[in-house]
Amino acid sequence: MFISRIVPFCMAAAFTTSFAVLDLPNAQPKVDEAYWNKALDSTWQGLIRRNIQPYSAGAGLIHRPKSETPGDAVSEGVGYGMLVSLYANDQASFNKIWEEANSSMWGGCYYNWQMNPEGKISGTGAASDAEEDVALTLIFADKLVSAGKWQPYTSAKLGSDYKTHAQKILDCMWSSKQVTSDGILAPGAGWGGYSFVNPGYFSPAWYKIFAKFDSNGDRWNTVVDKSYEIISKSPGYSMGMVPDWMTPEGGWVGSAGLGYNAYFESRAFFKDAIRILWRVAIDAIWFDEERAKAFLKNALTFINSKGGAKAANFYQIENAGELLPADDKWFDFNNSKDKTTWRYRSEHSHLTIGMWATAAMAVGEKEDRIAFSEEMGKFYEGGDFFGKSRDESGALEDTLHNEMYFDQFLAWFGTSMMSGAFVNVVDAIDNPKAATVGDSSSLSRTSIEAVKRRLANSAGIKVAHLDGAVLMSVPVDACWEIFDLNGHVVANASGKDFFWKTRGQSGIYIVKARSRSQVYSRKISVR
């Protein structure tokens, strides 16, 4: 009856043990919390299946399947993957990404920014956004350990725990000149800074966390001030936008060769620049920063003047905030010889909705938050990715034409801010607050019942309660996991049948059984 053999696909599935996003009660604004938290879990599992598991070189890293070098891995993905795995409450994946980055990308004082599909470093030097993101996640991970929510962990490669390596990165950001002496965040180690910056890298909320953590913390307050000073000089400030690249004085860089995403000679609010909304909105929500709110109010006023959530897109800055040319095609995002994966640069998608939504969450009214949630709902079909499986509108917002990397992460960040999951971990633990009730749209009201029905009846899991055990069955071989309501795995096995000896355990548990083509879920009560 009980099958103990391990079927091959279970070995890959064992990479992660997450079930639910990090549960830290908070008073942040929220909309459709239950619905989006379910989506966050599913889409993180999709990132694992698409961007981690298929790759043997750099196994454990986040890979870009459709970049200019398809199948490569970049330090940006390390930072993004560690952010998402932390908020997905998936310590196993968090450690795996960090450990592989330490083994294959760490250069002694920063992570080299690119590794090719064969597992060799092809881009040396630091990308400062990756360094600050990794440092922030390590600080938060250390806090989760001290609160007993995560287990202590020391990197086998570095011999350092989370806290020690976070301090190492912060020190190296200064010594390697990723930050200038007067607080300008340069885009890389000794690259740019006084001559040009990527304002989409500016993360003032991070720097406030660093200031409290760092043994030399005061230096980070200068980075906060300098970041807002530069943002205020943006030629798009009145519209709540910055260009992809600019000089610290607010001038145009005048080069299309800076970075992968730069467009219109770096003068557009395109894929590098749009991240400023998310990064600054975090500071507005976590720290009630007035400079952040002033910028975001400009952004929200601008996008509402264009049509609100339905107008979320990339925009020109010089031409009074006009959309990017509707017929401008982008071929090089996948470097495909036959150009089969081209897409338009103008993009109303889960990516742009997710980023503009952060402004609505930080400074908008209830109707703004609901509008963005419902618009994002059009680009989430209930599976393990954001976007559309097939887009018949001609806009090319489907899995063939989207990158399935950058777009997925930026949608995840925006959605996690809508659900209230993207919290200041240090503050939520040190100064716990009662969770506020969020806004609820028609999306949430219609979907919560569907989720309940799926958990209660779903997907062919048959359950028989026995004395001191539960017998569960599915039609095919599957990997089984039993989770408690805190997302911890309490049992696992493989096969068509799972005979779980409960050993006196009681309460509500979530059963997940994953076959090669299906994921089954069910909530069970054990007494």
N, C-alpha and C positions, 0 to 999 in steps of 0.2 A: 504493500500500500504506500509506504513512504519511500520515495526515490531519492537516493543520496548522491547520485552521480552529478557532476557539474557540467552542464551543457556549455559549449564554447562561448556563446554570446553572454553568459553570466559573468565571465571574467572581465569583459569590458564594462558591463553594467556596475560592477563592484567599485568602479572609480569614485562614485559619489554615494552618499547616504542621506542627502537632503530630502526633506519633504515640504517644508514650509519656510517662508521667509522669517528672518530674525524677528522675534516677538519681544519688543521693548516698548511698553506703553509710553505714549508721548502726546503732547498737546498740539502737534503740527496740524495744519489744514489737510483734509483728506477728502477724497471723492471716490465712491464705489470701491471701498477698501477691500471687502471680501472678494469681489470679482477680480480685481486687478492682482491681489496677492496670489490667487490661484494661477493667473496667467504668468506671473513672474516666476513661479516655480516651474511651470511647464516650459517656458521659453529658455530658462537656464538649462534644463535637461536637454533641450534641443541644441543649445550651443555646445554642450558637452559632446553630444552625438555627432554634430557636424564639424565642429572646429577643433576638437581635441582628439577624440578616439580614432579617426581615420588615419592619423599621422604617426609614423614610427620614429622619424627623425624629430628630435625635440618632443618626445612623447610627454604629454602633460601640458605643453604650452598651448596657448590660443593661436590657431593658425588662420591665415586669411585665404580662403579658397579662391577668391576672385580679385586679388590685388594686381598691381603692375608686375608682380612676380608670383603667380598663383601658387599657393601652398607655403608661402613664407610665414615667418613669425616675427613680430616686432615687440619692442619693450612696451609700447602703448598697450598692446594686448595683454601683457603681463599685468599692468596696472588695472585695466578694465576687468580682466578675469578675476583678479583678487578682490576688487570692489564688489563684483556681482556675487562671487562665491561667499564673501563675508555676509552680505545682506540676504543671501539665500540660506544662510545658516549651515553652510556646507564646509566644515573644517577640513574634511578629507581632500576635497578638491582644492581648497585654498592652499593647503600644505603641498599638494602635488604640483600646482602651478609655480609656487614660490621655489620649491626645491629644484625643479627643472630649470627655472631661470637662473638660479644660483649655480647650477652645474654647467649650463651651456651659454649663458649670456653675461654673467657677472664678470667685469673686467678689473676688479680690485677697488674701484671707487664709484662705479656706476654700471648699469646694465647697457651693454652695447645694443644699439637700437634695432638691428635687423639680423636675422638668421635666415639663410636661404633654405629651399625645400630639402636640400641634402644634409642639413644640420650644421652647416659651417657659417661662421660670422661673416656677413657680407656688407654690413654697415656698422662701422666703428663709431664710437662716441656716444654721448648721452642724448636722450630726448627728455627734457626737463619735466614735461607733463607726466611721463611714465614714472620718473623718480619720485615726484611728489605724491602721486597716487599710491605707489607701493608703500612709501613711508607712512602715509595716512592709514592704510589698511593694517600695517603692522602695529601701529599704535592702538588702533581699535581692537585688533586681535589680542594684544597684550591685556587690554582692559577686560575683554571677555574671559580671558584666563583668570585674571585676578578676581573676577566676580563668580568664578566657578561654572561659567556657562560653556567654556571651551576647555580642552585639555592642554596642559603645558606642552610645548613642542620646541625642539632645537634642531636647526638645519644640520643634516649630516655632512653637507658640503662645507658649510661655513663654520660650524661649531658655535653658532650664535642663536639665541632665542629671538622672539619677535622684537622685544624691547631693545636689545643690544643692536640689532641690525637697523632698526629704525633710526637710532641715534647715529649710526655710521653713515647712513644715506644723507641725513640732514647735514652732518659735518662736511661730507663730500660735495654737497650741492654748493657750498661756499668755497671750499678749497679748490674745486675743479672749475670754478667760475661759471657755474650754472646760474648763479646770482651775482650781480655786480656789487661792488663795495657799498654803493648807495641804495641797494635794494631793488634793482631791476631784474626781473626774472628773464634770463636769456633763454632762447629756445633750445640750447644745447651747451655742452661744456666748452666754454671759451669761444662760442659761436654766436654772433649777434649780441644783443644786450643794448649797448649804447647806439649801435647802428640800426638795428631792427629788432622787433619783437613779434611774437605770435600771441596776440591778446587772448585767443581762445584757450591758452594754457593757464591764464591767471586764475588762481584758486584762493581768494582771500580767506575763506572759511578754513581752509586747510592751514594757512599760515597762523591763524589764531589758535588752532589746535597745537601746532608746532611750538608756538610761543610759550604755551603752558607745559609742554612736555620736554622741550629741549633744555639741556643744561646751560645753554647760552641763548635763552629764549627771546630776549629783547630784540635781537637782530631781525626776527621775523615780523615784528610790528612795522619796521621800515618797509618791508616787502608789501604788507597790506596797504600802507599809505601810497607807495609808489605805484602799485597796480591801479588803484582808483584814480590817481593823478593822470596816468596814461590813458585810462578808459575815458576820462573826462575830456581829453584832447582828441578823441576819435572824430573823424569827419562825419561819422554817422551817429554821434551821441544823441542828437535831438530825436532820432528815430529809434533809439535803443539798440543800435547796431555798431559793430566794429568791422573793419576789413580783415581779411584773412591774415595779412601781414601789414605792419605799419612801423614808422619810426616812433621812438618814445615822445617826440614832440608833436605827433599827430600828422606827420607827412606821409605821402605815399612812398612805398619802397621802390616801385617801378620795375619789378622783375617778376616774371612768371616762373622762375626757376626755384623759388623758395617753397619747399615742401610738396607733398603729393597732391594736395587738394587746392592749391592756390589757383585762382581763376580771375580773368579780366586784369591780368598783371597785379594780382593781389588786392584789387580794389572792390571786390564784391563781398557781401555777407554770405559766404559759401560754407563749405563743410568744415574748414578749420574754425572759422569765426563763430558759427552758430552755437558752439559749445559754451560761449561766454554767458548765454542766458542761463544754462543749467548751473554753471560754476558760481555765478553771482547770486542766483536765486537761493542757493544753499546758504550763503552768508546772510541773506535777508531773512530766511526762515529760522536758521539756527541762532543767529546773533542779533537779529533785529537791526541790521546795519542800514543806516539812513542813506548812505551813498549807493548801496546796492538797490534800495527801493526806488530812489530817484531815477536811476538808469532803467530799471525794469518798468516803471510807470511809463516812461517814454516808449519802451518796447510794446507794452500792452496797448497804449493809446494808438500807436502806429498800426499794429496788426488788426485792432478792432476797426480802424478806419478803412482797412482793406477788405473787411468781411469777417473778422474774428477767426475762430478755429478753422473754418473752411478755407482761409487764406494762408495758412501756415505754409511757408515755402522759403526759398532763398531769394534774396533781393539785391539789386544794384544799390550802391550808395551814391555815386556821383549823379545819377539820373533820377534824383528825387524819389528814391525808393521804388523804382519800377522792378517788376519781376525780371529774372534772367530771361534772355530770349527763348521763346517757347520752342523754337525749332533747332536749338543748338544741341547737337548730339555729343555724347562723351564716349569715346571708344577705349581710351587707355586704362579704364579702371580694371580691366581684366587682361589687357595685352593680348587678346585673342587674334590670331591671324585672320580668321574668317569674319571677325567683327560680329559674332552672333550675340554677344552680350552687351551691345551698346544700350545706352539709355539717354534720356534727356537730362540736362543739367537742372532745368526747372523741375522741382520735385515737391508735390504735395503728397506726403507719405507719412508712415509711422515715425520716421526719423525727424522730419520737420515739425510734425504735430507734437512729438515728445519734447522737443527742445522749447518751442514756443509755449507749451503747456506749463513749463516751470515758472514763467513770468506770471501766468494766471494764478498759479498756486501761491506765489509769494505776495502779489500785490493786487490780485483780482477780486471781484465779487463772486458770490455763489454762482451766479449765472455764467460767469466766465469759466469757472472750474468745471461745471457740468457740461458746458459746450465742448470743452477740450476732451473731456472723458468720452463723451458720446462720439466725437469725431474720431478719436483713437479706436473706439469700438468698431469702426468700419474697416480698420486695418488689422484686426485680430479676429481670426476665425475659430478660435478655441483650440488650436493645435499647439505645436511646440516652437512656433516662430511668429514674429510680427510681420505683417504684410499679407499679401493675397496669394493663394496657391495658383490662381489664374486670374489675370486682369484683362477683361474684355473691353475696357474703356479706352484703350490706346495709350494710357499714361505709363504703362510698363512697370507698374508697382507689383511685381510678382517675383517668385523665387529665382526665375531665370535671369532677370535683369537687375535685381538688387544684389548688393555685394554679399549679403548674408554674413557680415562681420560688423562693420562700422554702423550700419543702419540698425542692426539688432541691439547693439550695446546702447546707442543713443536713445532708442525707443525704450529700452529697459530702464535707463536712468530716469527718463521723464515719467514713465509709468510708476516707478517706485516712489517718486515724489508725489504723484497723484494719490497713491494708496497710503502715503504716510510711512512707508517702510524705510525710507532713506533718512535715517536719524543720526544725530550726534551721539554716538555710542557712549562716549565718556560722560556726557551730561545726563543721558538717559539712565545710566547706572548710578552716578553719583548724586543726582538730584531727581529721583523718580517722580513722575507726575501721573495723575489719572489720565487715561486715554480719552481724548475728546471724540465725540460722535461726529463723523464726517458727513458730507453731502451725499445724497443718493439720487441717481438719475434713473431714467427708465431702463437704461442698460443694466444697472444693478438689480433693480426690482424684478426684472424678467429673468435674470440669469441666476440669482441665488437659489431659487426653487429648482431650477434645472440642475444645478450643482448638487443640491441635496438629493434629488432623485437619482442622479448618477451614483452618488456614494452609497445610497441605500440599496439600490437594485442592480448596480451596474455590471455590465460587461461579463456576465457569465461566470462569476465566482460563486460556487455553491458552498454553503457553510453548514456544517453539522456540529452541534455542541455536544461533547462527550464529557464524561466525568474526568475533570482535570486536564482536558485537552480540547482542541478545536481542530476539526478536519475540514480542509478547504481544497477545492478542486477547480481546475479550468480545463478546457478542451485539449490543450496542447502543452508541450514542455514549456516551462516558464521559469524565470528567476523570481523568487518570492522574497518580500521584505515586509516586516511588521514594524510599524512606527507607533510610538506613543504620541500624545498630543503636543509634546515639545519638539517633535521632529527627530527623536532619537530612535535608532534601529534597535529593537529588542530581540529580534530573531530573523533568520534568513535561511533559505534552502533553495533547491531547484527540483523541477519535475512537474508532472501534471497534478500531483497531489502533495499537499503539505500538511503533515500531522504535527501540530504545534502543541507541545506540552506546556501548559501555562504555568505550572509550578506555583500555584497560589496567587498569581498575578490577577488583578481585576481592574476594570475601568473600560474606557473607550479607546480603541486602537484603529489604526488605518492599515488596511491590507493593500499591498500593491504587488501585482504579478505581471511581469513583462516578458512577452514572447518576442519572436523575431519581428512580428508585424503588428502587435497589439499591446496596449497597456491596459490592464484591468485594475480597478480600484473599488474598494468597499470599506465602509465603516462598520466595525463590529463591536458588540458589547460583551465583555467577559466578566463573569461573576464567580 
